[in-house]
Structure formats: C-alpha cells, structure tokens
Amino acid sequence: MRSCAKQRSNSEWVGDDITGQHARFDDKVLLLSGASRGVGEQVARQAKTRGARGLVLVGRDAKTGDGLAKELTGGVTTAIFVKADLSLPDEPKRIVDIVDNEFGVVHGLLNSAAETSRGGVWNTTPEMFDTMMAVNVRAPFMLIQHCAKLMKREGVAGSVVNIGSVTGWGGDVALTHYAISKGALHTLTRNCAFSLMRDRIRVNLLNPGWMDTPTEDQTQRTWHGATDGWLEAAERQQPLGRLIKPDELARTICFLLSDESGLMTGAIIDFDQSVVGAGSPSKPREGEVWP
C-alpha cells in the first residue's frame, strides 16, 4: 500500500520518496571545515549540485580555498572561503560569526578538518598532544556550540557530521595522540546528539578508514618515507582492491547532512573495509612496539 505521508517540515521527514530527492540542500547553508581539498572539497562540489544556497569553506590554504569558492559560486549557490587556524580557541566563533553575517543562518555543519601528525606512547610531547586535541576535539565542539546557537535562534532543524576515524577505536602504535582525539569524538558526538535532540539538531559521526586523499599522500611521504607508487602498492593489499575515495565518502556525508537521513542522530558509523572485533585478536607485530 502506497504511503500518503508528506514532508511536513525541515525537522519532520515522513514520506515515500526513494529517489534521493531528500538528499538535496535546496535553500540551505552549509559550513564545511577542511573543505579546501580532499573529502571536504568533494562534499562542497556535491552540495552545489544538490542545490545548496550557501557554502562556507574553511581551511588553511587560501589560494586553493578562494579558487574553489569562486568555482562553486554561480546559479543558486554562493560560496565563500574562510582561512582559519583551528588550533586557536577563538576561531570557531569567528567562523560562525562570518556565516551569520553573510547568510544569517546555517543548516548543516561538517567537521572534517583534522591534525594528523604521528606520535606514540614514547615520544608524544605535551605540545603535540595539545595541538591534536585543540584541532580534533575542541574546534569541532566549539563549532557545534556556535552553530547550534545560530540554528536555534533561526528555528531551523540542523545536522552535524563529525569526521572521526576507525583509529578512534584504539589505533596503531604511531597514532596514540591521534587515536585519543578521534576516540573523544565518539563521546562528543553522542553527548551533543542527546543534548541537542529537542532542538531538532542531529549529530552523527562517520569513521573512515584508509583513504586516498592529497593529505594522506603528504602524510605517507612525510612520516612513513613513502615514494611514488605507494598508493598502488597499498591498494593491491586491500580486501576490496582500493583505498576509500573522497567522492564516495562525500556521498555518505551528504546523506547524513541532508533530510534523507531522517531522524538518525548519535550514530557512530564505520566506513571501512574492516570489521572491529571480528577476525583474529589484534596483536602488535615484532618490532612494532618499542622496548
């Protein structure tokens, strides 16, 4: 029997449309951190094709970010770039103030910007730890706080997507402070989802695995001595024959940011070709842990 339910409001999606029409952003404004390249860039591009009215791209590379904003501006979409250093405590409020001054509202927030430096139990310094937590935990939380205030003021139902990592379940020996920061996003997401539910603001966490991005290429070369051909070699070893591509992760992010994900909130979603807890117990290999 065909349902007669309709979409009642931005915060009440009940219907029978299975064509993906609700994964659109018509007349919506999105704030996307880490959006000058990689996954954030792909989300911005897809959001434009899905009818977004406003896109606020946050990143550190002004040349790339300004260029992308100009490229995406046109038709119904206005895109702006905000250069920011998310290790600084006042940056989230400054960013959201810019969104408010430019558009007067925000409907969706993507927390994708991240610090990815390496450090283990034996060599992570207080400075490394503090920077990691500032960028990967404090900045997302403060962006949520300030966006939520704007959403509530304007009476809109909002959606937040935090980008974590499967490393947040424990992580490797060279990723201790990174793993701690991504694990903290689990609690941050669930608490904020619970706290903001009555305001019809949804908060979800997406945990990607190993991904093919410009940042990952730089990380592999900087921290692991990788050379040309590392990506092809790594992909040959994966169960599904490749690393995650930014555009496919972006589609899932758009689903979570849009009305198509309905009332989903507080969800922790692994996006990887591994299953936590399945298979042989995780054990460090010889030479992997320092004596």
ZISULVEN-V600812 format. One record per helix or strand. SS is the DSSP state (@ for helix, = for strand). FROM is the first residue (numbers start at 1). TO is the last residue. If there is no record, write none. Layout:
ss = [SS	SS]
from = [FROM	FROM]
to = [TO	TO]
This chain:
ss = [=	=	@	=	=	@	=	=	@	=	=	@	=	=	@	=	@	=	@	=	=	@	@	=	@	@	=]
from = [7	12	21	26	29	38	52	54	62	74	77	91	108	119	126	158	166	175	176	201	211	214	230	244	246	259	268]
to = [9	13	23	26	33	49	52	59	72	74	83	103	111	119	154	163	169	175	199	208	212	223	236	245	257	261	271]
